[in-house]
Amino acid sequence: MLKPAQVVASIKKALPDAEVTVEDLSGGGDHFQVNVISTSFMGLSLIKQHQLVYGALQKELASEAIHALALNTSIPN
Amino acid sequence: MDSDTRSKIESLINSNPIMVFMKGTKLMPQCGFSNNVVQILNALGISFETFDVLSDMDIREGIKEFSNWPTIPQVYLKGEFLGGSDILIEMYNSGELKEKLEIALAS
């Protein structure tokens, strides 16, 4: 089981400027709601933005440590 | 992914204007994210085909590699990967999805 802080750390490793909030939806450490705000998303389609975050969490997703991920990405105002 | 799996995926997305790879079926989604996609497409009143990845392990893993996208559901419009549940919700809320589907299905 993962802690939200571990998810935040993995994302920040790939996107250092990102503002990340992670909520454990089920309390079981495998269903997360993730919000990421980063300048890296500028000029990218929504799919590409999500792929950046998925890329950062590749290990966790492939091993199914993360079972479900609701993702919201945006660019800072 | 072996070539059989790849050609099966290509055949599914090329022969159906809107193709959804999901967990469960249209009538009985087996996951909340898959259910979201079904509800959205139903709300727009368009017809779509679904494939239950729980019935086929090769497709379940192959589709992730095919689109370089690690999660299911996955929605394809005219053979092109459109996104998963979160992207569909966002596109639906902004009105972009309706517009995009209407244009694609009219052409």
N, CA and C atoms of all chains as a GROMACS GRO file, in nm:
protein
  552
    1MET      N    1   0.083  -0.120   0.000
    1MET     CA    2   0.000   0.000   0.000
    1MET      C    3   0.086   0.125   0.000
    2LEU      N    4   0.039   0.224  -0.074
    2LEU     CA    5   0.114   0.348  -0.088
    2LEU      C    6   0.055   0.456   0.000
    3LYS      N    7   0.142   0.546   0.044
    3LYS     CA    8   0.094   0.663   0.115
    3LYS      C    9   0.085   0.778   0.015
    4PRO      N   10  -0.014   0.867   0.033
    4PRO     CA   11  -0.023   0.981  -0.058
    4PRO      C   12   0.110   1.055  -0.074
    5ALA      N   13   0.187   1.064   0.035
    5ALA     CA   14   0.316   1.135   0.027
    5ALA      C   15   0.412   1.068  -0.070
    6GLN      N   16   0.404   0.934  -0.081
    6GLN     CA   17   0.491   0.863  -0.175
    6GLN      C   18   0.451   0.894  -0.319
    7VAL      N   19   0.321   0.907  -0.342
    7VAL     CA   20   0.272   0.941  -0.475
    7VAL      C   21   0.319   1.082  -0.511
    8VAL      N   22   0.306   1.173  -0.416
    8VAL     CA   23   0.351   1.311  -0.438
    8VAL      C   24   0.500   1.311  -0.473
    9ALA      N   25   0.579   1.234  -0.399
    9ALA     CA   26   0.724   1.232  -0.420
    9ALA      C   27   0.758   1.182  -0.560
   10SER      N   28   0.690   1.078  -0.606
   10SER     CA   29   0.718   1.024  -0.740
   10SER      C   30   0.687   1.126  -0.847
   11ILE      N   31   0.578   1.198  -0.831
   11ILE     CA   32   0.540   1.298  -0.932
   11ILE      C   33   0.638   1.415  -0.931
   12LYS      N   34   0.677   1.456  -0.811
   12LYS     CA   35   0.767   1.571  -0.801
   12LYS      C   36   0.907   1.540  -0.855
   13LYS      N   37   0.941   1.414  -0.850
   13LYS     CA   38   1.070   1.373  -0.904
   13LYS      C   39   1.075   1.399  -1.055
   14ALA      N   40   0.962   1.374  -1.121
   14ALA     CA   41   0.955   1.394  -1.265
   14ALA      C   42   0.921   1.539  -1.301
   15LEU      N   43   0.841   1.602  -1.218
   15LEU     CA   44   0.797   1.740  -1.244
   15LEU      C   45   0.827   1.824  -1.120
   16PRO      N   46   0.952   1.866  -1.107
   16PRO     CA   47   0.996   1.932  -0.983
   16PRO      C   48   0.916   2.057  -0.945
   17ASP      N   49   0.865   2.129  -1.044
   17ASP     CA   50   0.794   2.253  -1.010
   17ASP      C   51   0.649   2.228  -0.971
   18ALA      N   52   0.606   2.104  -0.982
   18ALA     CA   53   0.462   2.077  -0.970
   18ALA      C   54   0.408   2.098  -0.830
   19GLU      N   55   0.285   2.148  -0.828
   19GLU     CA   56   0.212   2.154  -0.703
   19GLU      C   57   0.119   2.033  -0.706
   20VAL      N   58   0.137   1.943  -0.611
   20VAL     CA   59   0.067   1.815  -0.618
   20VAL      C   60  -0.017   1.792  -0.493
   21THR      N   61  -0.143   1.757  -0.513
   21THR     CA   62  -0.221   1.712  -0.399
   21THR      C   63  -0.276   1.573  -0.430
   22VAL      N   64  -0.267   1.487  -0.332
   22VAL     CA   65  -0.311   1.349  -0.350
   22VAL      C   66  -0.407   1.313  -0.238
   23GLU      N   67  -0.518   1.254  -0.279
   23GLU     CA   68  -0.616   1.212  -0.180
   23GLU      C   69  -0.637   1.062  -0.196
   24ASP      N   70  -0.630   0.992  -0.085
   24ASP     CA   71  -0.653   0.849  -0.086
   24ASP      C   72  -0.805   0.826  -0.079
   25LEU      N   73  -0.864   0.784  -0.190
   25LEU     CA   74  -1.010   0.780  -0.199
   25LEU      C   75  -1.074   0.670  -0.115
   26SER      N   76  -1.006   0.557  -0.107
   26SER     CA   77  -1.068   0.444  -0.037
   26SER      C   78  -1.009   0.423   0.102
   27GLY      N   79  -0.896   0.486   0.127
   27GLY     CA   80  -0.826   0.462   0.253
   27GLY      C   81  -0.740   0.337   0.247
   28GLY      N   82  -0.746   0.267   0.134
   28GLY     CA   83  -0.671   0.142   0.121
   28GLY      C   84  -0.536   0.158   0.056
   29GLY      N   85  -0.501   0.280   0.020
   29GLY     CA   86  -0.370   0.304  -0.036
   29GLY      C   87  -0.354   0.259  -0.180
   30ASP      N   88  -0.464   0.242  -0.254
   30ASP     CA   89  -0.448   0.208  -0.395
   30ASP      C   90  -0.545   0.281  -0.489
   31HIS      N   91  -0.638   0.358  -0.434
   31HIS     CA   92  -0.726   0.441  -0.516
   31HIS      C   93  -0.699   0.587  -0.481
   32PHE      N   94  -0.649   0.660  -0.580
   32PHE     CA   95  -0.611   0.797  -0.550
   32PHE      C   96  -0.677   0.899  -0.641
   33GLN      N   97  -0.704   1.015  -0.584
   33GLN     CA   98  -0.738   1.133  -0.663
   33GLN      C   99  -0.613   1.221  -0.662
   34VAL      N  100  -0.562   1.253  -0.780
   34VAL     CA  101  -0.438   1.328  -0.789
   34VAL      C  102  -0.461   1.456  -0.867
   35ASN      N  103  -0.420   1.567  -0.808
   35ASN     CA  104  -0.427   1.696  -0.878
   35ASN      C  105  -0.285   1.749  -0.895
   36VAL      N  106  -0.252   1.784  -1.018
   36VAL     CA  107  -0.116   1.833  -1.045
   36VAL      C  108  -0.124   1.966  -1.119
   37ILE      N  109  -0.055   2.065  -1.065
   37ILE     CA  110  -0.044   2.194  -1.133
   37ILE      C  111   0.102   2.214  -1.167
   38SER      N  112   0.132   2.233  -1.295
   38SER     CA  113   0.273   2.246  -1.334
   38SER      C  114   0.287   2.326  -1.462
   39THR      N  115   0.396   2.400  -1.471
   39THR     CA  116   0.424   2.475  -1.594
   39THR      C  117   0.464   2.379  -1.707
   40SER      N  118   0.504   2.256  -1.673
   40SER     CA  119   0.541   2.159  -1.777
   40SER      C  120   0.426   2.126  -1.870
   41PHE      N  121   0.303   2.157  -1.826
   41PHE     CA  122   0.187   2.121  -1.907
   41PHE      C  123   0.158   2.223  -2.016
   42MET      N  124   0.229   2.335  -2.010
   42MET     CA  125   0.200   2.441  -2.107
   42MET      C  126   0.215   2.392  -2.250
   43GLY      N  127   0.114   2.419  -2.329
   43GLY     CA  128   0.118   2.385  -2.471
   43GLY      C  129   0.091   2.239  -2.500
   44LEU      N  130   0.062   2.162  -2.397
   44LEU     CA  131   0.038   2.018  -2.419
   44LEU      C  132  -0.112   1.989  -2.419
   45SER      N  133  -0.152   1.892  -2.502
   45SER     CA  134  -0.290   1.846  -2.499
   45SER      C  135  -0.315   1.776  -2.366
   46LEU      N  136  -0.442   1.763  -2.332
   46LEU     CA  137  -0.479   1.697  -2.207
   46LEU      C  138  -0.420   1.555  -2.200
   47ILE      N  139  -0.424   1.486  -2.312
   47ILE     CA  140  -0.368   1.351  -2.314
   47ILE      C  141  -0.220   1.353  -2.280
   48LYS      N  142  -0.147   1.445  -2.341
   48LYS     CA  143  -0.003   1.454  -2.317
   48LYS      C  144   0.025   1.493  -2.171
   49GLN      N  145  -0.059   1.581  -2.117
   49GLN     CA  146  -0.042   1.621  -1.977
   49GLN      C  147  -0.058   1.499  -1.885
   50HIS      N  148  -0.161   1.423  -1.913
   50HIS     CA  149  -0.185   1.304  -1.830
   50HIS      C  150  -0.074   1.201  -1.848
   51GLN      N  151  -0.024   1.191  -1.972
   51GLN     CA  152   0.083   1.094  -1.997
   51GLN      C  153   0.209   1.129  -1.920
   52LEU      N  154   0.234   1.259  -1.902
   52LEU     CA  155   0.350   1.300  -1.822
   52LEU      C  156   0.338   1.248  -1.678
   53VAL      N  157   0.219   1.263  -1.623
   53VAL     CA  158   0.198   1.217  -1.484
   53VAL      C  159   0.201   1.064  -1.477
   54TYR      N  160   0.135   1.000  -1.573
   54TYR     CA  161   0.138   0.854  -1.576
   54TYR      C  162   0.282   0.804  -1.586
   55GLY      N  163   0.362   0.874  -1.667
   55GLY     CA  164   0.503   0.837  -1.683
   55GLY      C  165   0.576   0.841  -1.550
   56ALA      N  166   0.544   0.943  -1.471
   56ALA     CA  167   0.609   0.958  -1.340
   56ALA      C  168   0.568   0.846  -1.245
   57LEU      N  169   0.452   0.789  -1.270
   57LEU     CA  170   0.399   0.685  -1.180
   57LEU      C  171   0.401   0.546  -1.245
   58GLN      N  172   0.483   0.534  -1.349
   58GLN     CA  173   0.486   0.411  -1.428
   58GLN      C  174   0.505   0.286  -1.341
   59LYS      N  175   0.602   0.296  -1.250
   59LYS     CA  176   0.635   0.180  -1.167
   59LYS      C  177   0.516   0.139  -1.081
   60GLU      N  178   0.454   0.239  -1.020
   60GLU     CA  179   0.342   0.213  -0.930
   60GLU      C  180   0.221   0.158  -1.007
   61LEU      N  181   0.202   0.208  -1.129
   61LEU     CA  182   0.087   0.163  -1.208
   61LEU      C  183   0.110   0.022  -1.263
   62ALA      N  184   0.232  -0.002  -1.312
   62ALA     CA  185   0.262  -0.132  -1.373
   62ALA      C  186   0.254  -0.244  -1.269
   63SER      N  187   0.296  -0.213  -1.146
   63SER     CA  188   0.293  -0.315  -1.042
   63SER      C  189   0.154  -0.325  -0.978
   64GLU      N  190   0.062  -0.238  -1.023
   64GLU     CA  191  -0.072  -0.230  -0.967
   64GLU      C  192  -0.073  -0.194  -0.820
   65ALA      N  193   0.038  -0.131  -0.774
   65ALA     CA  194   0.035  -0.072  -0.640
   65ALA      C  195  -0.071   0.038  -0.641
   66ILE      N  196  -0.080   0.107  -0.755
   66ILE     CA  197  -0.192   0.200  -0.775
   66ILE      C  198  -0.294   0.128  -0.863
   67HIS      N  199  -0.411   0.115  -0.810
   67HIS     CA  200  -0.515   0.040  -0.879
   67HIS      C  201  -0.598   0.133  -0.965
   68ALA      N  202  -0.630   0.248  -0.910
   68ALA     CA  203  -0.712   0.344  -0.982
   68ALA      C  204  -0.663   0.484  -0.950
   69LEU      N  205  -0.664   0.566  -1.054
   69LEU     CA  206  -0.610   0.700  -1.039
   69LEU      C  207  -0.702   0.797  -1.110
   70ALA      N  208  -0.763   0.886  -1.034
   70ALA     CA  209  -0.840   0.995  -1.096
   70ALA      C  210  -0.746   1.112  -1.105
   71LEU      N  211  -0.731   1.165  -1.224
   71LEU     CA  212  -0.625   1.263  -1.247
   71LEU      C  213  -0.680   1.394  -1.298
   72ASN      N  214  -0.627   1.501  -1.242
   72ASN     CA  215  -0.666   1.634  -1.285
   72ASN      C  216  -0.538   1.715  -1.303
   73THR      N  217  -0.516   1.767  -1.422
   73THR     CA  218  -0.394   1.844  -1.445
   73THR      C  219  -0.430   1.987  -1.485
   74SER      N  220  -0.346   2.080  -1.444
   74SER     CA  221  -0.368   2.218  -1.489
   74SER      C  222  -0.239   2.297  -1.485
   75ILE      N  223  -0.245   2.415  -1.547
   75ILE     CA  224  -0.130   2.503  -1.558
   75ILE      C  225  -0.150   2.615  -1.456
   76PRO      N  226  -0.042   2.658  -1.388
   76PRO     CA  227  -0.060   2.763  -1.287
   76PRO      C  228  -0.112   2.892  -1.350
   77ASN      N  229  -0.192   2.966  -1.274
   77ASN     CA  230  -0.246   3.093  -1.325
   77ASN      C  231  -0.137   3.198  -1.332
   78MET      N  232   0.336  -0.726  -2.672
   78MET     CA  233   0.208  -0.761  -2.736
   78MET      C  234   0.237  -0.836  -2.865
   79ASP      N  235   0.170  -0.949  -2.888
   79ASP     CA  236   0.194  -1.024  -3.011
   79ASP      C  237   0.112  -0.964  -3.126
   80SER      N  238   0.143  -1.007  -3.248
   80SER     CA  239   0.081  -0.943  -3.364
   80SER      C  240  -0.067  -0.974  -3.375
   81ASP      N  241  -0.106  -1.090  -3.322
   81ASP     CA  242  -0.249  -1.124  -3.318
   81ASP      C  243  -0.329  -1.024  -3.235
   82THR      N  244  -0.273  -0.994  -3.118
   82THR     CA  245  -0.340  -0.900  -3.028
   82THR      C  246  -0.348  -0.763  -3.092
   83ARG      N  247  -0.235  -0.720  -3.152
   83ARG     CA  248  -0.233  -0.589  -3.216
   83ARG      C  249  -0.337  -0.581  -3.328
   84SER      N  250  -0.344  -0.686  -3.411
   84SER     CA  251  -0.440  -0.676  -3.521
   84SER      C  252  -0.585  -0.685  -3.471
   85LYS      N  253  -0.605  -0.752  -3.362
   85LYS     CA  254  -0.740  -0.757  -3.304
   85LYS      C  255  -0.781  -0.617  -3.253
   86ILE      N  256  -0.686  -0.551  -3.187
   86ILE     CA  257  -0.715  -0.415  -3.137
   86ILE      C  258  -0.741  -0.322  -3.256
   87GLU      N  259  -0.655  -0.330  -3.358
   87GLU     CA  260  -0.672  -0.241  -3.473
   87GLU      C  261  -0.805  -0.266  -3.542
   88SER      N  262  -0.840  -0.392  -3.554
   88SER     CA  263  -0.966  -0.424  -3.618
   88SER      C  264  -1.085  -0.368  -3.539
   89LEU      N  265  -1.078  -0.375  -3.406
   89LEU     CA  266  -1.187  -0.322  -3.323
   89LEU      C  267  -1.200  -0.170  -3.336
   90ILE      N  268  -1.087  -0.100  -3.331
   90ILE     CA  269  -1.097   0.047  -3.334
   90ILE      C  270  -1.122   0.099  -3.475
   91ASN      N  271  -1.088   0.020  -3.576
   91ASN     CA  272  -1.112   0.066  -3.713
   91ASN      C  273  -1.252   0.033  -3.763
   92SER      N  274  -1.315  -0.066  -3.703
   92SER     CA  275  -1.448  -0.101  -3.754
   92SER      C  276  -1.561  -0.040  -3.671
   93ASN      N  277  -1.526   0.031  -3.563
   93ASN     CA  278  -1.629   0.098  -3.484
   93ASN      C  279  -1.593   0.245  -3.463
   94PRO      N  280  -1.680   0.336  -3.506
   94PRO     CA  281  -1.649   0.480  -3.496
   94PRO      C  282  -1.614   0.520  -3.352
   95ILE      N  283  -1.690   0.467  -3.255
   95ILE     CA  284  -1.655   0.492  -3.115
   95ILE      C  285  -1.637   0.357  -3.048
   96MET      N  286  -1.515   0.331  -3.004
   96MET     CA  287  -1.483   0.202  -2.944
   96MET      C  288  -1.431   0.225  -2.803
   97VAL      N  289  -1.493   0.158  -2.708
   97VAL     CA  290  -1.453   0.175  -2.568
   97VAL      C  291  -1.397   0.043  -2.515
   98PHE      N  292  -1.274   0.046  -2.468
   98PHE     CA  293  -1.217  -0.069  -2.397
   98PHE      C  294  -1.242  -0.043  -2.249
   99MET      N  295  -1.315  -0.133  -2.185
   99MET     CA  296  -1.356  -0.107  -2.048
   99MET      C  297  -1.359  -0.235  -1.965
  100LYS      N  298  -1.378  -0.215  -1.834
  100LYS     CA  299  -1.394  -0.330  -1.746
  100LYS      C  300  -1.544  -0.354  -1.732
  101GLY      N  301  -1.588  -0.471  -1.776
  101GLY     CA  302  -1.731  -0.502  -1.773
  101GLY      C  303  -1.795  -0.464  -1.906
  102THR      N  304  -1.928  -0.461  -1.903
  102THR     CA  305  -2.001  -0.432  -2.025
  102THR      C  306  -2.080  -0.302  -2.008
  103LYS      N  307  -2.132  -0.256  -2.121
  103LYS     CA  308  -2.215  -0.136  -2.124
  103LYS      C  309  -2.326  -0.144  -2.018
  104LEU      N  310  -2.388  -0.259  -2.009
  104LEU     CA  311  -2.500  -0.274  -1.915
  104LEU      C  312  -2.453  -0.303  -1.774
  105MET      N  313  -2.334  -0.358  -1.762
  105MET     CA  314  -2.283  -0.389  -1.629
  105MET      C  315  -2.135  -0.355  -1.616
  106PRO      N  316  -2.106  -0.226  -1.605
  106PRO     CA  317  -1.966  -0.186  -1.588
  106PRO      C  318  -1.912  -0.242  -1.456
  107GLN      N  319  -1.787  -0.286  -1.458
  107GLN     CA  320  -1.728  -0.348  -1.338
  107GLN      C  321  -1.632  -0.254  -1.266
  108CYS      N  322  -1.635  -0.127  -1.302
  108CYS     CA  323  -1.544  -0.033  -1.238
  108CYS      C  324  -1.602   0.107  -1.254
  109GLY      N  325  -1.582   0.189  -1.154
  109GLY     CA  326  -1.641   0.323  -1.154
  109GLY      C  327  -1.595   0.409  -1.270
  110PHE      N  328  -1.469   0.394  -1.308
  110PHE     CA  329  -1.415   0.475  -1.418
  110PHE      C  330  -1.479   0.433  -1.550
  111SER      N  331  -1.493   0.304  -1.570
  111SER     CA  332  -1.558   0.254  -1.691
  111SER      C  333  -1.703   0.299  -1.694
  112ASN      N  334  -1.767   0.295  -1.579
  112ASN     CA  335  -1.905   0.340  -1.569
  112ASN      C  336  -1.919   0.487  -1.607
  113ASN      N  337  -1.823   0.570  -1.564
  113ASN     CA  338  -1.826   0.713  -1.600
  113ASN      C  339  -1.834   0.733  -1.751
  114VAL      N  340  -1.749   0.658  -1.821
  114VAL     CA  341  -1.741   0.673  -1.967
  114VAL      C  342  -1.874   0.631  -2.032
  115VAL      N  343  -1.929   0.520  -1.985
  115VAL     CA  344  -2.056   0.472  -2.038
  115VAL      C  345  -2.167   0.575  -2.014
  116GLN      N  346  -2.171   0.630  -1.892
  116GLN     CA  347  -2.274   0.729  -1.858
  116GLN      C  348  -2.263   0.853  -1.947
  117ILE      N  349  -2.141   0.897  -1.970
  117ILE     CA  350  -2.120   1.016  -2.053
  117ILE      C  351  -2.166   0.992  -2.196
  118LEU      N  352  -2.126   0.879  -2.253
  118LEU     CA  353  -2.164   0.851  -2.391
  118LEU      C  354  -2.315   0.829  -2.403
  119ASN      N  355  -2.374   0.767  -2.302
  119ASN     CA  356  -2.520   0.751  -2.302
  119ASN      C  357  -2.589   0.887  -2.294
  120ALA      N  358  -2.533   0.975  -2.210
  120ALA     CA  359  -2.594   1.108  -2.193
  120ALA      C  360  -2.593   1.185  -2.324
  121LEU      N  361  -2.491   1.161  -2.406
  121LEU     CA  362  -2.484   1.230  -2.535
  121LEU      C  363  -2.570   1.161  -2.640
  122GLY      N  364  -2.625   1.046  -2.602
  122GLY     CA  365  -2.717   0.977  -2.692
  122GLY      C  366  -2.654   0.923  -2.819
  123ILE      N  367  -2.528   0.886  -2.811
  123ILE     CA  368  -2.466   0.831  -2.931
  123ILE      C  369  -2.441   0.681  -2.913
  124SER      N  370  -2.429   0.612  -3.024
  124SER     CA  371  -2.406   0.469  -3.012
  124SER      C  372  -2.256   0.441  -3.013
  125PHE      N  373  -2.219   0.340  -2.938
  125PHE     CA  374  -2.077   0.306  -2.927
  125PHE      C  375  -2.063   0.158  -2.898
  126GLU      N  376  -1.947   0.105  -2.929
  126GLU     CA  377  -1.919  -0.035  -2.903
  126GLU      C  378  -1.826  -0.046  -2.784
  127THR      N  379  -1.838  -0.155  -2.710
  127THR     CA  380  -1.746  -0.174  -2.598
  127THR      C  381  -1.681  -0.312  -2.607
  128PHE      N  382  -1.563  -0.320  -2.547
  128PHE     CA  383  -1.495  -0.448  -2.534
  128PHE      C  384  -1.460  -0.466  -2.388
  129ASP      N  385  -1.495  -0.581  -2.332
  129ASP     CA  386  -1.468  -0.608  -2.191
  129ASP      C  387  -1.327  -0.666  -2.176
  130VAL      N  388  -1.235  -0.584  -2.125
  130VAL     CA  389  -1.096  -0.630  -2.113
  130VAL      C  390  -1.081  -0.740  -2.008
  131LEU      N  391  -1.180  -0.751  -1.918
  131LEU     CA  392  -1.171  -0.857  -1.817
  131LEU      C  393  -1.186  -0.995  -1.881
  132SER      N  394  -1.238  -0.997  -2.003
  132SER     CA  395  -1.259  -1.125  -2.071
  132SER      C  396  -1.136  -1.168  -2.151
  133ASP      N  397  -1.037  -1.082  -2.161
  133ASP     CA  398  -0.923  -1.112  -2.248
  133ASP      C  399  -0.796  -1.045  -2.194
  134MET      N  400  -0.712  -1.124  -2.131
  134MET     CA  401  -0.591  -1.073  -2.068
  134MET      C  402  -0.494  -1.011  -2.170
  135ASP      N  403  -0.488  -1.070  -2.290
  135ASP     CA  404  -0.396  -1.017  -2.391
  135ASP      C  405  -0.436  -0.876  -2.434
  136ILE      N  406  -0.566  -0.857  -2.455
  136ILE     CA  407  -0.615  -0.724  -2.494
  136ILE      C  408  -0.600  -0.628  -2.376
  137ARG      N  409  -0.628  -0.678  -2.257
  137ARG     CA  410  -0.620  -0.592  -2.138
  137ARG      C  411  -0.480  -0.531  -2.124
  138GLU      N  412  -0.377  -0.610  -2.145
  138GLU     CA  413  -0.240  -0.559  -2.135
  138GLU      C  414  -0.199  -0.490  -2.265
  139GLY      N  415  -0.241  -0.548  -2.378
  139GLY     CA  416  -0.200  -0.496  -2.508
  139GLY      C  417  -0.248  -0.354  -2.534
  140ILE      N  418  -0.368  -0.323  -2.489
  140ILE     CA  419  -0.425  -0.192  -2.518
  140ILE      C  420  -0.345  -0.081  -2.448
  141LYS      N  421  -0.287  -0.116  -2.333
  141LYS     CA  422  -0.208  -0.017  -2.259
  141LYS      C  423  -0.081   0.019  -2.337
  142GLU      N  424  -0.024  -0.084  -2.399
  142GLU     CA  425   0.097  -0.065  -2.478
  142GLU      C  426   0.062   0.007  -2.609
  143PHE      N  427  -0.050  -0.031  -2.667
  143PHE     CA  428  -0.096   0.024  -2.794
  143PHE      C  429  -0.104   0.176  -2.789
  144SER      N  430  -0.160   0.228  -2.680
  144SER     CA  431  -0.184   0.372  -2.670
  144SER      C  432  -0.083   0.442  -2.581
  145ASN      N  433   0.010   0.365  -2.524
  145ASN     CA  434   0.101   0.421  -2.425
  145ASN      C  435   0.022   0.492  -2.314
  146TRP      N  436  -0.077   0.422  -2.268
  146TRP     CA  437  -0.168   0.477  -2.166
  146TRP      C  438  -0.193   0.365  -2.066
  147PRO      N  439  -0.161   0.386  -1.937
  147PRO     CA  440  -0.155   0.271  -1.845
  147PRO      C  441  -0.288   0.228  -1.784
  148THR      N  442  -0.396   0.300  -1.814
  148THR     CA  443  -0.520   0.266  -1.744
  148THR      C  444  -0.634   0.238  -1.840
  149ILE      N  445  -0.736   0.176  -1.787
  149ILE     CA  446  -0.858   0.142  -1.859
  149ILE      C  447  -0.972   0.206  -1.781
  150PRO      N  448  -1.071   0.265  -1.839
  150PRO     CA  449  -1.113   0.258  -1.980
  150PRO      C  450  -1.030   0.344  -2.077
  151GLN      N  451  -1.044   0.309  -2.203
  151GLN     CA  452  -0.984   0.388  -2.311
  151GLN      C  453  -1.088   0.404  -2.421
  152VAL      N  454  -1.100   0.526  -2.467
  152VAL     CA  455  -1.200   0.556  -2.570
  152VAL      C  456  -1.131   0.594  -2.700
  153TYR      N  457  -1.175   0.532  -2.810
  153TYR     CA  458  -1.120   0.561  -2.942
  153TYR      C  459  -1.229   0.617  -3.031
  154LEU      N  460  -1.194   0.726  -3.099
  154LEU     CA  461  -1.287   0.788  -3.192
  154LEU      C  462  -1.226   0.781  -3.330
  155LYS      N  463  -1.295   0.713  -3.420
  155LYS     CA  464  -1.245   0.696  -3.557
  155LYS      C  465  -1.098   0.648  -3.558
  156GLY      N  466  -1.070   0.552  -3.474
  156GLY     CA  467  -0.938   0.492  -3.472
  156GLY      C  468  -0.834   0.569  -3.393
  157GLU      N  469  -0.874   0.685  -3.339
  157GLU     CA  470  -0.776   0.766  -3.266
  157GLU      C  471  -0.805   0.763  -3.117
  158PHE      N  472  -0.701   0.748  -3.037
  158PHE     CA  473  -0.718   0.746  -2.891
  158PHE      C  474  -0.763   0.883  -2.841
  159LEU      N  475  -0.875   0.884  -2.772
  159LEU     CA  476  -0.932   1.011  -2.727
  159LEU      C  477  -0.897   1.038  -2.581
  160GLY      N  478  -0.890   0.934  -2.500
  160GLY     CA  479  -0.855   0.953  -2.360
  160GLY      C  480  -0.924   0.851  -2.272
  161GLY      N  481  -0.903   0.870  -2.141
  161GLY     CA  482  -0.967   0.783  -2.043
  161GLY      C  483  -1.080   0.858  -1.974
  162SER      N  484  -1.118   0.809  -1.858
  162SER     CA  485  -1.233   0.863  -1.789
  162SER      C  486  -1.220   1.012  -1.752
  163ASP      N  487  -1.106   1.051  -1.696
  163ASP     CA  488  -1.091   1.191  -1.652
  163ASP      C  489  -1.098   1.287  -1.769
  164ILE      N  490  -1.033   1.249  -1.879
  164ILE     CA  491  -1.031   1.336  -1.996
  164ILE      C  492  -1.170   1.346  -2.056
  165LEU      N  493  -1.242   1.235  -2.059
  165LEU     CA  494  -1.378   1.240  -2.113
  165LEU      C  495  -1.470   1.328  -2.027
  166ILE      N  496  -1.454   1.316  -1.896
  166ILE     CA  497  -1.536   1.399  -1.807
  166ILE      C  498  -1.507   1.547  -1.833
  167GLU      N  499  -1.379   1.580  -1.844
  167GLU     CA  500  -1.341   1.720  -1.864
  167GLU      C  501  -1.392   1.770  -2.000
  168MET      N  502  -1.377   1.687  -2.103
  168MET     CA  503  -1.423   1.726  -2.237
  168MET      C  504  -1.575   1.735  -2.243
  169TYR      N  505  -1.641   1.650  -2.165
  169TYR     CA  506  -1.788   1.654  -2.161
  169TYR      C  507  -1.834   1.782  -2.094
  170ASN      N  508  -1.772   1.816  -1.982
  170ASN     CA  509  -1.812   1.935  -1.908
  170ASN      C  510  -1.788   2.064  -1.987
  171SER      N  511  -1.684   2.064  -2.069
  171SER     CA  512  -1.654   2.187  -2.144
  171SER      C  513  -1.734   2.195  -2.274
  172GLY      N  514  -1.804   2.087  -2.308
  172GLY     CA  515  -1.880   2.086  -2.433
  172GLY      C  516  -1.797   2.041  -2.552
  173GLU      N  517  -1.668   2.025  -2.529
  173GLU     CA  518  -1.578   1.987  -2.638
  173GLU      C  519  -1.608   1.847  -2.692
  174LEU      N  520  -1.650   1.758  -2.602
  174LEU     CA  521  -1.673   1.620  -2.643
  174LEU      C  522  -1.789   1.610  -2.742
  175LYS      N  523  -1.898   1.678  -2.710
  175LYS     CA  524  -2.016   1.675  -2.796
  175LYS      C  525  -1.979   1.725  -2.936
  176GLU      N  526  -1.909   1.836  -2.936
  176GLU     CA  527  -1.868   1.899  -3.063
  176GLU      C  528  -1.779   1.804  -3.142
  177LYS      N  529  -1.680   1.748  -3.073
  177LYS     CA  530  -1.584   1.662  -3.138
  177LYS      C  531  -1.652   1.537  -3.197
  178LEU      N  532  -1.743   1.480  -3.120
  178LEU     CA  533  -1.814   1.360  -3.166
  178LEU      C  534  -1.903   1.392  -3.284
  179GLU      N  535  -1.973   1.505  -3.275
  179GLU     CA  536  -2.063   1.542  -3.385
  179GLU      C  537  -1.986   1.561  -3.514
  180ILE      N  538  -1.875   1.630  -3.506
  180ILE     CA  539  -1.793   1.654  -3.626
  180ILE      C  540  -1.740   1.522  -3.681
  181ALA      N  541  -1.686   1.440  -3.592
  181ALA     CA  542  -1.624   1.314  -3.638
  181ALA      C  543  -1.728   1.220  -3.697
  182LEU      N  544  -1.846   1.216  -3.635
  182LEU     CA  545  -1.946   1.120  -3.681
  182LEU      C  546  -2.019   1.168  -3.806
  183ALA      N  547  -2.014   1.300  -3.830
  183ALA     CA  548  -2.080   1.354  -3.949
  183ALA      C  549  -1.995   1.334  -4.074
  184SER      N  550  -1.864   1.326  -4.053
  184SER     CA  551  -1.775   1.319  -4.169
  184SER      C  552  -1.762   1.176  -4.222
   0.00000   0.00000   0.00000
